[in-house]
Amino acid sequence: MLTIEQLQRILTGIPEIKIYKVIEQMTDSIELFFIKKELDMNRSKKVHYFQATIYKDFSANGNDYRGSSTIQIHPTMSKDEVRTVINQAAYAADFVKNKYYPLVERKPVRNQVPVSSFAEAPLADWIPRLTAAVFEADTLERGGINSAELFLNKINTRIINSEGVDLQKEHYRGELELITNWRESGEEVELYKDLHFATFQAGQFTQVLHEMLELSKEKALAAPTPSLNRHMILLTGEPVRDFLQYYFTQSAAQSVYEQTSTLKLNENVQGVDNDPKGDLISMKLDPFMENSTTSTPFDEDGLPVDSLDVIRQGKLLNYWGNTQYCHYLGVTPTGNIRNMVFSGGSKSIQEMKRQPFLELLAFSDFQMDPLNGNFGGEIRLGRYFDGKDTIFITGGSISGNIKEVQAELYLSQELQKENNFCGPQTIQLLNVAVSGHNG
């Protein structure tokens, strides 16, 4: 079996290869599939591979370039097979004309992510506890879990490069896919949820199942969405993360360099430098967030990462990104950090609901285009308050553009946390187009 040390010796033994990066990843996983409360299938597997990137420097028309080509190498390959694919990658790298950028040099890792509880015992020992936690709240007569898929992965990663980087980490990635059913009277209602986690937290699954069954019950009682033309809406729960991710993507160094973002440092990301009416966005990146599957002490290039204030009270303080794109912009590389923390705002959810509203809790597929800011989706479940009565609604859709609503939006004081996102539970948006169930 090929080791990373042997692979490094092969790389250094090829005269035309001077610059390289290798990521070794070993994954142990357990997968469980349930129908109702019965285990339908379980399996475990081990996956081991190397991802090698070969870099070639060259000049053309007075400009310096660093080409690269990435290949996957399996430990079962012979040394001759490895040399062949490496040489092919080196040849391909000559045809990639990326502007020159440096590789990460060896630096000390300053901080570590919180230790997962899954590190306390073998993966298999956690399965009974996880299974019990999933089905603990499945006790209601009219609804429950239709099917569930549970995945738990232990991932060991090592990164080396030709500049002396040699870093290792162990992390855990869990995933629970749930489909719940509820029958009030007549047609059965189905909801889907995909939950990610990195440690075991008692009650986490129970809370999610309670929320899903409550939403299923509400959807079973829902009436068609009325045609409201343009209306004040409240986004609650998961759609909030998708909506706010616009600012995460727009503040990325890669987006700025590729001109898919026009955000500039020290300017307001909401276009309201003077006399803002609503809440201002504040976002930081926290690579050490607890119970996030994307927490890491270093990025995929081996650059140690740290917490970073990106947007504060609407003002863009820093671009974020890997060494390549930060170098292109002439800013200090921050590394790729995938954990987003958005501050809450000035209003409680109760305050937001003092006037007629359409609160949207679930969509068939909520979309936020991170490039142009268009957002929308088909309404799966909502609550409509006309000033007097509240009814559950379903069907119809919303559509809008973040650039048209961001000058006056309001963020709830109440926060939510799910995987790599922490932020407001609810966002209040004014004057959003709402199409009723019948168009």
N, C-alpha and C positions, 0 to 999 in steps of 0.2 A: 504494500500500500504506500502510495506516494505521500510524503510529509511536506510541510511547508518549507522546511530547511532544505530538503532535496530539490524542491521546485526553485528555491532561491539560487541554489548552486547551478542549476541548469541555466537560469536567466543570466547569471554573471559569467557563465562559461561561453556565451554567445557574443562574439566581439562587437557586433553592430548594435547590441542592446545595452544602453547605458542607464536608461531611466525607466522605472517600472513601479507598479503598485500591485499588491496581492491581498485579496480579502479571503480568508478561510472561514467557512461557516459550517458548524455541525449542529444539526437540529434533531432532538428527540421529541417525538410527538405521540399523543394519544387522542383518538377521535371516537366519539360515541354518538350514536344515532338512535333517537327514541321516537316511537309512535305511541301517542298518549303517554302513559307512564311506563310502558314496556320497552326494554332495551332491544332494539331491532338489530343493531350491528355495532361491533367495536373493533378497532384495529389500532396497532401501534407501528411506528416506523422510525427509521433513522436515516437521515439524509446528510451527506458530507460532500462538499464541493469547494473548489477554488475558483475565484474570479480574478483573472490577471489582466491588467491594463498595461499595454506597451506604448511608450511615448517615443516620438521621433522629432528632433528639432531640425529645422531647415529655414532657409531664407529665400525670399522671392521678391523681386522688384523693390529691394531695399527694406522689406519688412520681415520681421522674425515671426516664425510660426512654431507651434507645438502640436503636432498631430498625435492622435491616439487611437487605439483599437482595443476593445475589450473582448475577452474570450472566457469561456467556462471550461475548466479542466477537472476531470473526475479522478479521484485517487487511484482508481483501477487502471488508468492508462499507463502504458509502458513509457519509459524515458524517451524512446525514439518518437512515439506518438506525441508526447508533450513537446519535444523540440520542433516537430513538424507544425503543430498548431501555433506555437509561439512565433516561428518564422513567418507563417502566414499573416499573423497579426502585425508583426513588424513591417511587413510589406504593405499591408492595408493602411497602416498609420501614416505612410508617406503621402497618402492622397487626401488626408484630412487637414484642412487649412484653418485651424483655430489660431487666433492671435496668441502670442506667447504668454504664458502665465507660469508662476513657480509651483513646484510641488510643496506640500507641507513638510517642514523640517521637524525634527524630533523636539518635542516640548513636554514638560511635565504635566500630568493631569492633576488639576487642583482639587476637584470635587468629584464625588461619586453619587450615583442615584440611590434612593432608598432601597434597602435590601428587601426583596420580595419574600413573603411568607412561604412561597412555593420552594424556596431554597432549603427549607427545614427538613424536607423528606423527599423520597423518590416520587416521581410524577404519579405512579400508579397508586400510591397511598392517598393521594388527594381526590381520586375519583369518587369514592363513596361520599365524602363530605360535599363535593361539588354537586353530585347528583341529588343528595338530600336537600341541599340549599335551593336547587332549581325547582323541585316539586313541593317544597314545604308549604307554599301558599296555594297550591292547586287543590282547593277543597270546596269550591263553590259548585252548586248544582247546575246552573244554567250555562256555565262557561268554564273553560280551562285550557290547558296546553293541548294543542292538536298534535304538534310534533316539535322536536327540539334536536339541535345538533350542537355538541359541545366539543371544543378543541382546546388542548393545552399543549403548548410548545416550550421546550427549554432550548435556548439558542446560545451557543458559544461562538464568539466572533473574535478573530485575530486579524489585525491589519499590519502589514509591513510595506515599506517602500525603499527606494534606492537612496533616500535622504536620511535613513537611519530610524524612521518611525517603526516602532514595534509595540503595539498596544493590544490588550485583550479585555474582553468583557463577557459577562454572562447575564442574560436577561430572559424574561418569561413573557409569552404572549398567549393570552387566553381569548377565546371567542365563544359566544353563545348566540345561536340563531334560534329565535322562538317564533312559532306561529300559534296564536291563540284563537279560539272560537267562542262566540257567545250567541245564544238564541233567546231572544226576549219573547217574540211571538212571530211566527212566519219565517222569513229567510234568515239563515245563519250568517253571522258577521265574522269576518276573518281579519286579523291584524298581524303584521310582521315586524320584528325588532331584531336588530343586529347589535349586540353589546360586546365591547372589547374591555379586557381587564388585564392587569399585570401582577396582581396579588389577590389573596383571598380576603374579602371583607364580609363578615357576617351580616346578613340582611340585605346585601346589594341585589341579589337575584329576586328576593321576596318583594322588595320595593318595586322593581321593574315589572314583575308579574302583576302586582296589585294595580299599577298604573295602566298596564295594557288591558287588563280585564275591565277596569273602570271605563277606559276609552271605548272598548268593544261594546260595553253596555250602552254608552251614550250614542254610539253609531247605530246600534239597533233601534234606538228611539228617534233617530234623526229624520228631519224633514228636508226636502230639497232646498238648496241655497237660493234665496231670493236674488233677483237682479238689483244690485245696489249702485250700479254705475261706478262712481268713485266714492270711497268710504274710508273712514279711519279703521285700520286693522291692528290687531295685536298678534305678533308671532310669538308662540310659546313653545319651549322645549327644543327638540332637535333642529327645527328650521332656523333657530337663532344662530346656531353654529355655522350652518351653511351660508347664511346671510353675511355674518361678520367675517367669514373667511376671505371675502373680497379684499379687505384691508391687509390681511396676511399676505395674499398673493401680490397685491399691488406694491407692497413695500419691499418685495424681494429684489435683490440686486440683479438677478437674471431677468426679471420682468422689466426693470428700468433699462438695462443694457439692450435688451431686444426690442425696446420701445413699445412694449405692450402696456407699460405704465408710464404716466407722465408726472408721478409724484416727485416732488423736489424737497430736499432737506430743508428744515426750518420753515416750511410752508404748511398750511392747514390742509389736511387730507380730505376735509369735507367742503372745501371751498368757501369757508365762512370766517375769514380772518377778522372781519369787522362785525360786531354786533350779532353774535350767534344767538339763535332763539331756542334751540333744543339742547340736548346733551352732547358733549364732545367725546370723541372716541379716545380711549387710552388702552394701549395694548403692549404687553411685554411678552417675551419668550422665556420660558423656564424649562431648561433641559432636565431638571431634577424633580419634575412633578411626580407626586406619589400616584401610584396605580395608573400609570400611563404606559402603553405599549411602545411609545416612541421616546421615552426618557433615555438619555445616554450621556456618558461623560465626554464623548468625542464623536465627531461626525464620520461619514463614510470615507473621508480622505485621511483620517487620523488626526484631525485638528481638535485639540481640547476646547470644549465649549463652556460658556458661562451664561448666567441670566442676563437678559438684555432688554432695556427699555427701547421700544421701537417708536411708539406714538404716545405722547403725553398731552392730554387736554387738546386733542385735535392736531397737535404739531408733530410732524415727522422728525424724529431725532436721529434715527439710524436706519440705514439699509441693512438687511441681513442676507447672508448667503455664503456659499462655499468660497474657497480660495480663488478659484478661477474668475468668477464674476465680480467679486469684490475687488480683485486686482484690476480688472478692466475699468471699474469705476473710480479707482484710486482711493478706496476706503479700506480700513482695517478689516480683514476677514473675521467674520463671527462664527463661521461654520453653519451648517444646515441644522436648524433647531425646529422641531415639529410640534412643540407644546405651546398652545396659545392661551394667554390669560388676559381677558378683557375686564375692565373695571365696571362696576355697576353704576347706575345713574342717579337721577334726582327724584324719581317717582317710585312709590310702591305700586304693586300690581293693583291694589285696591283703588288707589288714586286714578290709575289709568282707566278703571272701569266705572267711573262716575258719570260718564256720558255714553251715548249709544256707541257700540263697538261690534266688530266682527273678530272674534278671537279664533285663530287657526292653530290647531293642535297637531294635525297630521295631514300629510299630503301623499298622494300616490307616488309622486316623485318631484320634490321641490328642487328647482334648479337656480343656481346663481352663476352667471357667466363672469368669471374673474377678469376677463379682458375688457368687456364693454359695459358691465354692470347690470345687464338685463336679468331680471329675476321673475319667477312665477312657478305655477304648478297647479295641478288638479286637486281640489279640496277633498280630502278623505273624511275629515271630521273637524267641526268648528262649533263655536257657540256664538249666537247672534242675540244681542241685547238691543231692543228698539227704544229703550228709554223707560220701558215699563216691564216687559216680560223677557225672559231668556229662553231660547229654544236651541236644541242641538240641530246642526245642519250638516249636509253632505252634498257633494257634487259641485259643479261649477268650477271656477278657477279664478286666480288673481294674476295680474301681470304689472310690471313696472320697471323702472330703472333706478338704481341706487343714487345716481347723480341728481335725480329729481326729488328725492325724499330725504337725502342725508343732511340737508341744511337745517332741517327741523325734525329730528327723531328723538325719541326718549327711551332710555334704558332703565330697566327695573332695578330697584335696590336689591331685590332678592336675586341670588346667584344659583347657578346649576353647575355641576361638574360631571363630565362623562369622558372617560379615557383621556385624550390629549387636549381637551377643551374645558376651560373654566370661564364663565362669563354670565351675563344677565340671564335670568329665567325667561324674561319677556322683553320684546321691543315694540314700541308704539310707533306706527308709521301713519302719516296723514295722507289723505287724498290718493289712495291706491285703487286702480281699476279692478272691479269685481264683476265677473260674469256669473249669472245665475245658472242653476242646474239645466235650464232649457235654453241657455245661451243668452 
